[in-house]
Amino acid sequence: MIRPTTIPQTLDELIIEHGVAREALRLGFYHHKFLARGLRGVRPAADLSKIFWRKVELETYIDMLRVNLIGGTGGLLSHAPRRVQSALILIDGFQPEGITQLIQDSVFMFPHLGVLSTVQPEMAYEVFEKDAVVRLGCCISPRGPVIYEDKGEKLEEVVEDELIKVELTMRDGGVKTESLNLGEMRRIPLLVGEFVDVKITPHERCDMGLGLGKTVTAKVEGGVAGIIIDARGRPRILPEDREEMKRTLVRWLKVLTAYPEALIKRFEDG
């Protein structure tokens, strides 16, 4: 807080800064959703589709299944040594649902280009496309699993079989299949400008945008971080036991190769 413009000097400081960034995004987004809501005292129309979803503590107009792009700006993301770190910060902060493209500001140019666009819109757009935007990749994550409620008590049904199955048809015609259980993540390399057809089948208690258990097909673009399949649950589910939580967090960082292997091993060793 005393020197906000300084950058981390060690990997430990980098980890701490990225952790603070996740919490800042989460709280900022929560406040934004708090403002984007209906009027108090107005009774909404009945919606049977919401009966079986968990009760959220915040009613908002923002539906993450309808958000198909998330962009991040600021020096922290621009200075991240690995682009996958930026992608993970955005994913953890906003918890996207469905299929979401992730982009970031290359060197904190977005605000300046916004001003430039008022006088030179074509020039601003060209710089935006060619120099400012870094295409991080795509996040695939289902909403759920569902928590049923019975007589006011929450009854969580554990999903022990696969939470999501993703079939990717590559450019050479080959098909790559990824099946993830609850709490797992997977990173698939796919470069900027490369497109693949995906077929996504969520668990019967999860939703990819068409309803519970409904299969979704789409064409997605890669990026410097590739395609990230996030089956950690929405809202994200973390173990309550502290040691188990630590092992889980380390496993996610290791799967995504977000930080140097030596640092991850040090975390694993305690």
Stockholm file with secondary structure:
# STOCKHOLM 1.0

chainA/1-270         MIRPTTIPQTLDELIIEHGVAREALRLGFYHHKFLARGLRGVRPAADLSKIFWRKVELETYIDMLRVNLIGGTGGLLSHAPRRVQSALILIDGFQPEGITQLIQDSVFMFPHLGVLSTVQPEMAYEVFEKDAVVRLGCCISPRGPVIYEDKGEKLEEVVEDELIKVELTMRDGGVKTESLNLGEMRRIPLLVGEFVDVKITPHERCDMGLGLGKTVTAKVEGGVAGIIIDARGRPRILPEDREEMKRTLVRWLKVLTAYPEALIKRFEDG
#=GR chainA/1-270 SS CCSTTCCCSSHHHHHHHHHHHHHHHHHHHHHHHHHSSCCTTCCCCCCGGGTTSCCCSCCCSCCGGGCCEEEECSHHHHTCSSHHHHHHHHHHHHCCCEEEEEEEESSSCHHHHHHHTTTCHHHHHHHIIIIIEEEEEEEEECBBCCEEEETTEEEECCCCSCSEEEEEECTTSCEEEEEECTTEEEEECCCTTCEEEEEEEECTTCBSSSSBTCCEEEEEECCTTCEEEEESTBTTCCCSSHHHHHHHHHHHHHHHTCSCHHHHHHHHTC
#=GC SS_cons         CCSTTCCCSSHHHHHHHHHHHHHHHHHHHHHHHHHSSCCTTCCCCCCGGGTTSCCCSCCCSCCGGGCCEEEECSHHHHTCSSHHHHHHHHHHHHCCCEEEEEEEESSSCHHHHHHHTTTCHHHHHHHIIIIIEEEEEEEEECBBCCEEEETTEEEECCCCSCSEEEEEECTTSCEEEEEECTTEEEEECCCTTCEEEEEEEECTTCBSSSSBTCCEEEEEECCTTCEEEEESTBTTCCCSSHHHHHHHHHHHHHHHTCSCHHHHHHHHTC
//
